[in-house]
């Protein structure tokens, strides 16, 4: 399946599809993401990093972009770990931290 989300294109495999009021709900296993050329090598700014750390407030495309950047940027992974400790005290929501 091909999904256009903002300026991104997501390719994936449909895992399930069920009828819901006014449409369908589809589970998609993402296989690839194509983003327009741009700021791929810029570090993640504080606001999106904080939102990612608490697991709220980002669109699916933004979450994918942050995860992709964190997979290749040790500096941003360190900043995320610091934000996670500040924003999620013991017992709070756990965000998966990517491994580098």
C-alpha positions in Angstrom: 0.0 0.0 0.0 1.2 3.5 -0.7 0.2 6.3 1.7 0.9 10.0 1.1 1.3 11.9 4.3 2.1 15.5 4.0 5.1 15.5 1.6 6.2 12.0 2.6 5.2 8.7 0.9 5.0 5.6 3.1 5.0 2.1 1.5 3.8 -0.9 3.5 1.9 -4.1 3.8 -1.7 -4.1 5.0 -1.8 -6.3 8.2 -5.5 -5.9 8.9 -8.6 -4.0 7.6 -11.8 -3.6 9.5 -15.0 -1.6 9.0 -15.6 1.3 11.3 -18.2 4.0 11.2 -17.6 6.2 8.1 -14.8 4.1 6.7 -12.2 1.5 7.5 -9.3 1.1 9.9 -6.2 -0.4 8.4 -3.0 -1.6 10.1 0.1 -1.0 8.0 3.5 -2.6 8.5 5.8 0.1 7.2 8.4 -1.1 4.7 9.8 2.2 3.4 9.5 5.9 3.7 10.3 8.4 0.9 10.8 12.0 2.0 11.6 15.0 -0.1 15.1 16.3 -0.1 15.8 18.8 2.6 16.9 19.0 6.2 17.8 15.3 6.8 21.1 16.0 8.5 19.9 18.8 10.8 19.6 17.9 14.5 16.2 17.5 16.0 15.1 20.7 17.8 14.0 20.7 21.4 10.2 20.8 20.9 9.8 17.7 18.7 12.4 15.9 20.8 10.4 16.6 24.0 7.1 15.6 22.3 8.8 12.3 21.1 10.1 11.7 24.6 6.6 11.8 26.1 5.0 9.9 23.2 2.4 12.6 22.3 1.9 15.5 19.9 3.7 14.4 16.8 2.1 13.3 13.5 3.0 9.8 12.2 5.3 11.4 9.6 7.1 13.4 12.3 7.5 10.3 14.5 9.0 8.4 11.5 11.4 11.3 10.7 12.5 11.6 14.4 13.1 7.8 14.6 15.0 7.8 11.4 17.2 10.6 12.5 17.8 9.1 16.0 18.9 5.8 14.3 21.9 7.7 12.8 22.6 10.5 15.3 24.3 9.7 18.6 24.1 13.4 19.8 20.3 13.5 19.4 19.9 10.0 21.1 21.8 11.4 24.1 19.6 14.5 24.2 16.5 12.3 23.9 17.7 10.2 26.9 18.1 13.4 28.9 14.7 14.7 27.9 13.2 11.3 28.7 14.6 11.3 32.2 13.3 14.8 32.8 9.8 14.4 31.3 9.1 10.8 32.3 9.9 10.2 36.0 10.2 6.7 37.2 7.1 4.6 36.4 6.0 7.0 33.6 5.3 6.2 29.9 8.3 4.5 28.3 9.4 5.7 24.8 11.4 3.2 22.8 14.9 4.7 22.5 16.5 3.7 19.2 19.8 1.9 19.2 22.6 3.3 17.2 
